[in-house]
Amino acid sequence: MSTMKRHPLTIGIAAALAAGLMWGLVFVAPLLLPEYPPTLLSFGRYLAFGLVTLPIAWWQHDALRRLTRADWSMAARLSMVGNIIYYLALSAAIQLAGAPLPTLIIGTLPVVIAVCSNLGDRQFSWARLLPSLALIGLGLLCVNADQLSRLNADGALAAYVSGAALAIVANAAWTWYPIHNARWLRANPSHTSMTWATAQGITTLPMAVVGLLASIAYLQWTGDARFGDALWGPTPAKFWLLMLLVGFSASWLGTLLWNVASKNTPTALTAQLIVFETLAALGYAYLVYARAPSGFEIAGIALLVLGVIVGVRALSASSSL
């Protein structure tokens, strides 16, 4: 009996880890495309997401037809908040403040979502949640200790205020998204994770088309030099290759994997597993910056991993009771 209960939890944790590896890619795209404004990065990513979803939607057309008008309305709201608003704010924050500060703010999501989720659902006692949340919070502080101390030493902290504010907006969007996404999935067990990921891709596509066309029109109208000679900017091949990679891996596949995780783990635990996204983003950022993590960062990463392990063990033990 205990093994049967733990098996879905194992699937959920593995799916959350894979989703984190996919989602970490979204933090490096703005660093690799600094010439492109956040609007193009966001709408380009979700245009690719929507296009990738079309053949899957054809394959899933029978399942999609079973969704009600209310289901499509929820898919559209999730797409707007969890896709468009989130990545617009995040990509702008990364370009304004660099990768570390937005990573710190977005990295608090495991704490923020777990607290918000448990306040609403009260799935577990605070005594079970607090040890792992404390370890994760301390780890996030350690990971960013060097960057924050440098900002204070250089007197450049004020320049990061706008980036921090946008990262907070992104944090709020992604606090709302997984809680409401998980509630819909649990309320509609007859629909698969793939169907729901595909529905979100379909509703995102028209938003992305309108947003991308409006962004290009604005750049052309304002005479932006980066887009004067080429409609799609200075490095169009690199731009679209990254958009397709992120659109498929981080958007459709990441959403599918996260839906699997949401169905197989309690929301309070799923929230903590978002820490995998932070770890992946840090690893990819080190590759882009071509440097190894500092001692503080290594300690922070160890605390993050330990926090997840403590949370998994505590909640797994609770599930087996």
N, C-alpha and C positions, 0 to 999 in steps of 0.2 A: 504493500500500500504506500509506504514511504517512498519507494523507488519510483512508483508511477507518478507521485506528486512532484518529485524532483526533476523528472525527465523534461517536462515543459519548461521548468525554470532554467535548465541547462541550455535548451534551445534558445530561450529568450536572451540569456546572457551572451551566447555566441553571436546571435543576430545583432545585439546592441554593439558588440565589439566590432563586427564587420561594418555596421552603419557608421560608427565613429571613424574608422579608417577611410571610408568614402567621404564623410563630411569634412574631414580635416583638409581635403583638397581645396575647399572654398576659401580658406584663409591665405593660401599662397597665390591664387589667381590674381588678386589685386596687386601683389608684389611683382609678379611676372609681367603684368600689363599696366605699368604706372602711367602710360600716356592716355589710357582710356578712362573716361569719367565713370563714376559709379552707376549711372543710369544704363549705360551700354553694357557694363559688366552684369548687372542684374537682369535686364530684359533679354540680353543675348543668351545668358545661361538658361533662362526659363523658356525662351523660344526653342532652344535645343531640346530642353526637357519635354516640351509639348510635342515637338516633331518626332522625337524618339518614341513617345507614347502612342502615336497614331497607329502604327501596325499592331501594337499590343492591344489597343482598343478594339481593332477589327477582330482580333482573335478572341477578345473578351466580350464581344458585343451582346451575347445573350445575358451574361451576368450584369453588364452595365444597364441593360434595359429593365432589370429588376429594381434598380435604384429609384426611389421616389423623388418628387420635386423637392421635398424637404432635405433629402440626402444630397442632392446636387447643390442646394443652397449652402449646406454645411461644407461641402467640398470646396465651393467657391470662397467661403470665408476663411477656411483653413489655408487655401492657396494664397489668398491676398495677404494674410497676416504672416503665416509661416514661411512663405516663399518670397513674395515681392517686397513687402515692407521690411522683413528681416534682412534680406541680402542687400537691399538698397542702403540701409543704415549701416550694416556691417562693412561692406566694401568701402563706403565713404569714410568710416571710422579708421579702417586700416590704412587708407591712403593719407589721411590727415595726421594720424598719430603713430603710424608704424604698426607692426604686428603685435608687440608685447602687451601694450595697454588694452586693446580690444580683446586679446586672448585672456587677460586677467578678468575683465568684466564678463565676457561670455563664459569664462571658466567657472564663474559662480553659479551657473545654471543648475548643477546638481543640488546645491544647497537651496537655492531659491525655489526650484520646482518641487523638491521634496517637502519643503516647509509649506508651500501653498497647497500642494496635493493633500498632505496629511491634515491640514487645517480644514479642508473641505470634506475629505472622505474618512479621515481618522482610521486608516487601515491598520496602523500599528501604534504602540505607545511611544511617546517621545524618548523613553529610556532606551528603546531599541534603535531609534534613528540617530540620536545625538552623538554617540561615539564615532560612527563612521563619518557623519557630517563634519564633526570637529576636525578629524584627520584630513578630510578633503579640503576644508577651508584653510587649514594650516599649510597644506601642501601647495595650494594655489598662491598663497602669500610668499612662500619660499621661492617658487618658480619665478616670480616677478620681482623679487627683492632687489636684485642688481639693477634692473631697468628703472625701477622707481627711485632708487637712491641716486642714480645718474641724473635723472630728470631734476631732482631737488638740487644736486650739486651744480648743474649747469644753469639753473634758473630758467629752464625752458618749460616748466610745468604748465604755465598759462597757455602756451601754444597747443597743448593737448586737450584743452577744455572742450572744444567743439567735437573732437574725435571721441572723447569720453562720453559726451552727451549722446552722440549717435550710437555708441556701443550700448548705452543703457536702453535706448529705444529698441535696439536689436534684442537685447536681453529680455525686455518686457514682451516683445512679439513671440520669442521662443519659450517664454514661460507659459503664455496662453496656449500656444499650439499643441504641445504634447499632452497637456491635461485634457483638452477638449477632443483631440484626436483619439486618445485612449478611451474616453467615455463613449464616443460614437462606436468604436470597434467592439467594446464590451456590450453595448446595447444592441448591436447588430451582428451576432455571431454567425449568422447564415451567410454573410458576405466575407470573401477571402481578403487577405492582406493585399494580394496582387490587384484585385478589383478596385479596392479603395485607393491604392497608390496610382492606378491608371486613371481613376476618376479625377483625382487631384491634378494629374498632368493635363487632362483634357480641359479642365476649367482654367488652368494657368495659361494655356496657349493663346486665347484671344487677348488676355491682359498683356501678355508679352509682346504680341504683334503690334498692338496699339501703342504700347510704351516705347518699343524700339523705333517705330516709324516716327513718333513724336520727338524722340531724342535726336535722331538723325536730322530731322527737319529743323530742329532748334540749332544744332551745331552748324548746319549749312547756312541758316538764316543769320546767325551771329558772326559768320566768317571765321570760325575757329580754324587756325592754321593747320592743326593736326589732321583735319578732315577736308582741307581745301583741295588737295590733289587726288585723294582716294576716299570714296564714299565710306569705306569701312576702316579708315584710319591708317596709321603708318605701317602696321604689321598685320594685314587682314588674315593671312594664312595662320599665323600664330594665334590670333584672336579667336577665329572660328574653331581651330583645333582644340584650344583650351575650353571654349564654350561647350563643344560637343562632349569632351571628356567629363567636364564638371556636370553638364546637363544630364548625361546618362548615369554616371557613377554616383555623384553626390545627390542628385535630385531623384530620379526614378528608382535606381537600385537602393540608394540610401533610404528613401521613403518606404520601399517594400520591406527592407530589413528591419526598419524601425517599427513598422506595423506588426511584424512577426514578434519583435521584442515586446511591444505593448500588449499583445494578446497573451503572452506567456509569462509575464512578470507583473507583480504588483506595481502600481504607478509610483509609489514612494521609492521602490528599488530601481525602476526604470529611470527615474530622474537622476539617481546617483550614477547610473551607467553612462550618462552623457559625458562623464569625465573622459571616456575613451576618445571623444572628439577632441578634447583639449590636448590630450597626450599626442594624438596623431598630428594635430596642427603644429604643436611644438616641434615634433620630429621633422615634419616637412619644412618648417621655417629654418631649422638648423641646417638643412640641406641647401636651401636657397641662400642663406647668409654664409654658408661654407665655414661654420664654426661648430665646436663641440659645446655642450652645455657646461655652465659653471658649476662649482660645488654646491651653491645654494639651489640651483636648478635641479641638479641630480637628487638632492635631498627632497626637494618638493615633489619630483616625479615619484620617488619612492613612497612618500606619504600619500600621494594620490592613489597609487596602486594598492597600498595597504588599506586605505579607507574603503575602496571598493571591495576588497576581500573581506574586511570586517562586516560591511553591509550585507554582502551576499551570504555569509555564514549565519549572521543573525536572522535575516529574513527567511533563509532557507530552513533554519531550525524551527522558526515560527510556522512555516507552511506545512511542516511534517507533523506538527502536533495534532 
